[in-house]
Amino acid sequence: MRCSADSRRATVSASVYVSGWDLGFRMFKVSGEEELLVNVGLCLREWSRIENGLAELYAALNGCDPMPHHPVRAGFETVKSFEVKTAIVLAQIQSDDSLSKEFLEAYRPLHNKLGKMARKRAEVAHFNIVYHHDAKSPAGRAMLHPFWTWSGQFYERNRRPLSAGQLLTRAKAFGLLADRMHRCAHYIQQTSGNLPLYLQQQADPAHWLRFQSESSPNPKEGE
């Protein structure tokens, strides 16, 4: 199916659009959609770990016990905007004279990474599923299109689609970032004497300062 417009407009091939439910509210199941949605769930699960790590870091910066029900943490978690949360944490770190220069230098790249990955998370949270038909996939190949719209489809303004494999890679990246956030919080907890008992014997503060690294080593493996 093709849609034509005047010379100022692009001529595009329209894909079969699937939102997950048709107008009769029946599940429209075809090959590939379930895998996409499972991987979306994995992405959002790992992103929740990032947000939990940020809240844990904020509580640690304020000298709070590592308890999820602490009033300071509870107040911080009422803030809905992730951008505002990261700005609050960065402002506190920059104004805290008790923090080491090493920590300040290590946290800035992590802060920048949080902002970049938040944009990646938004693509996963706001999407539609579109089926692409070609000679290799006559029945249609499911792809996730971030921020998909009909006008964007017509004018070729929609963002590039994501495959199930790309979503899985993104979920793993979110997981690594979540590990970095928790190590960052654990560093502050240990240096302030508030590290949970089950973590106290696993590594010295140098391990928790590794939050600037993409890797997530097992503390028991040593330095």
QUIMOVEN-V176090 format. One record per residue. N is the residue number from 1. OMEGA is omega in radians with two decimals (none if undefined). Layout:
N|OMEGA  N|OMEGA
This chain:
1|-3.12  2|3.11  3|-3.11  4|3.08  5|-3.14  6|-3.01  7|-3.12  8|-3.08  9|3.14  10|3.01  11|-3.01  12|3.04  13|-3.09  14|3.06  15|3.07  16|-3.07  17|3.12  18|3.14  19|-3.08  20|3.09  21|3.10  22|-3.07  23|3.09  24|-3.13  25|3.01  26|3.09  27|-3.12  28|-3.03  29|3.01  30|-3.05  31|3.04  32|-3.08  33|-3.10  34|3.14  35|3.09  36|-3.07  37|3.06  38|-3.12  39|2.99  40|3.11  41|3.10  42|3.10  43|-3.08  44|3.07  45|-3.13  46|3.10  47|3.08  48|3.09  49|3.08  50|-3.13  51|3.09  52|3.11  53|3.11  54|3.10  55|3.10  56|3.10  57|3.13  58|3.12  59|-3.14  60|3.12  61|-3.14  62|3.05  63|-3.09  64|2.98  65|-3.11  66|3.14  67|-3.08  68|-3.11  69|-3.13  70|-3.09  71|3.14  72|3.11  73|3.14  74|3.11  75|3.13  76|-3.07  77|3.01  78|3.10  79|-3.05  80|-3.05  81|3.09  82|3.12  83|3.11  84|3.12  85|-3.13  86|3.12  87|3.11  88|-3.12  89|-3.13  90|3.14  91|3.14  92|3.13  93|-3.10  94|-3.10  95|-3.10  96|-3.09  97|-3.11  98|-3.12  99|-3.11  100|3.08  101|3.13  102|3.13  103|-3.13  104|-3.14  105|-3.11  106|-3.05  107|-3.09  108|3.09  109|3.11  110|3.08  111|3.12  112|3.12  113|3.12  114|3.13  115|3.13  116|-3.10  117|3.07  118|3.08  119|3.07  120|3.12  121|-3.13  122|3.11  123|-3.13  124|-3.08  125|-3.09  126|-3.01  127|2.88  128|3.11  129|-3.10  130|3.13  131|-3.11  132|-3.10  133|3.06  134|-3.08  135|-3.13  136|-3.11  137|-3.11  138|3.13  139|3.13  140|3.12  141|-3.07  142|3.07  143|3.10  144|-3.13  145|3.10  146|3.07  147|-3.07  148|3.03  149|3.09  150|3.14  151|3.08  152|3.09  153|-3.09  154|-3.09  155|3.13  156|3.13  157|-3.11  158|3.14  159|3.12  160|-3.12  161|3.10  162|3.09  163|3.09  164|3.12  165|3.11  166|3.09  167|3.12  168|3.08  169|3.12  170|3.10  171|3.12  172|3.11  173|3.06  174|-3.14  175|3.10  176|3.11  177|3.09  178|3.10  179|3.12  180|3.13  181|-3.12  182|3.08  183|3.09  184|3.12  185|-3.13  186|3.08  187|3.13  188|3.13  189|-3.09  190|-3.12  191|3.11  192|3.10  193|-3.11  194|-3.13  195|3.12  196|-3.05  197|-3.06  198|3.13  199|-2.98  200|-3.07  201|-3.03  202|-3.10  203|3.04  204|-3.09  205|-3.14  206|3.11  207|-3.07  208|3.10  209|3.13  210|-3.12  211|3.09  212|-3.11  213|3.10  214|-3.08  215|-3.14  216|-3.06  217|3.06  218|-3.11  219|-3.09  220|3.12  221|3.09  222|-3.10  223|none
